[in-house]
């Protein structure tokens, strides 16, 4: 596991979370809303998804539902 997706619209917080993962050797991608995160997941299945619940466009619960219903990511830790 070395590819993490962080989904959060709070830019300073999201960047801090990314920095923590990068400091310990992970490759991190950042999405600022649920749709952007979902599009990333469909093209590059991450090894771990860290998501806020209150994000624009689709919230964290809906993103989780999509992740679980998509075969390539259905077992991805969220």
Secondary structure, DSSP 8 states (H G I E B T S, - for coil): --EEEEE-S-HHHHHHHHHHHHHTT-EEEEESSHHHHHHHHHHS--SEEEE-SS-SSS-HHHHHHHHHHSTTTTTSB-
